[in-house]
Amino acid sequence: MSERSPHILVSLIGDVFREPAAQVKYGHFIRALEHEYQVSVCDGSMRGLARIWNGLSVFHPDLKQWKERFYQNLAAFRSRSWKVSRFLKAHKGNYDLILQIGVLFDSTYFQSDVPLVIYTDYTSQLSRTRAGQGRSPLSIADFKKWFAYEQIVFHKAVHIFTRGSHVRESILQDYDIPADRVTAVGGGVNFEKLPVLKSKEGRDRPAVLFIGKDFCRKGGDRAVAAFQQVRKRVPEARLILVTSLPAIFTGDLSGIQIVEPTWDRGKIRSLYEEADCFILPSRLESWGDVLLEAMAYGLPCIGVNDEAMADIIVHEETGLLAVPGDVNSLTNALEVVLTNPAAQEKYGRAGRRRVEAHFTWENVIERMKPKITEVFEVFCG
């Protein structure tokens, strides 16, 4: 048995040192990992001319489609793979294990002898089953090639960690990976410290909070429809939408405040503190970081019984899960929370306890540690 701990290279897409989005999404995970291991980071993002050329080659007049095509195209997969593999080749012998976040590239493109472990929140096959949500921009022919790339990476990995259990099932069933090589470990809340809970007594206008830049995919239209029904019972209620509202949306916005999406953590913190409950009826949800954040602030959460949300929200314990696509079910759930202060308090406190027990990054890494240790002992012991 080795007496030292592994030196882990985390490979990912995003600059965790300079880009706010990457810092929020991955920074806390990496810092928690550093408490247990020696960690280095390799950003596989395309930069300079490569980035410009990739953007031009997949141009689409719809900005949302252009963004998805920018990240998910065959040339970009190869370019990122070459970049990370070249980094590994230049630093041969420095790392014991690669922990790759996501499957938008292959860290071992050059047949590296360093063991590969993957941590991912979704698969292209899951995206394909819900192509209408814009997360699967590839043609049929290109999807087959992308799927083959992805399957090769999964088969190269000595172990795969997923956030949600539904992603684990996809990797087992769609990519033919043995069950003992895939573990669902969840994800952590992206806060340095869990917030101090503040009293909500004395509020006369209950606030419902929705955070989702992609209004349609995150179910913003359904949240609005349910809210307008609930206002008939709770006319003083208000809804805060942190989103990019589509220009073609024609729903009733009475009692609704629109806030532009932001990575300003101070602004987001004030919105969580202002809210009395959180709603996220997503049509496609790879994980649900905002649900964890809302629960950390003691907010009861309303989601739908689908994909990752069922891993996060415990129905009638930390919140309520509505029937997917059923606005009446969502309306009923929202009404229960807004008209029942006791249930609101109960769900909120239980949600906070669930975050503390299961959804900090320290919790996640504790669930990863046995497999990381096993891989290190087999390859480096």
Secondary structure, 3 states (H helix, E strand, C coil): CCCCCCEEEEEECCCCCCCHHHHHHHHHHHHHHHCCCEEEEEECCCCHHHHHHHHHHCCCCCHHHHHHHHHCCHHHHHHHHHHHHHHHHHCCCCCCEEEEECCCCCCCCCCCCCCEEEEECCCHHHHHHCHHHCCCCCCHHHHHHHHHHHHHHHHHCCEEEECCHHHHHHHHHHHCCCHHHEEECCCCCCCCCCCCCCCCCCCCCCEEEEEEEECCCCCHHHHHHHHHHHCCCCCCCEEEEEEECCCCCCCCCCCEEEECCCCCHHHHHHHHHHCCEEECCCCCCCCCHHHHHHHHCCCCEEEECCCCHHHHCCECCCEEEECCCCHHHHHHHHHHHHHCHHHHHHHHHHHHHHHHHHCCHHHHHHHHHHHHHHHHHHHHC
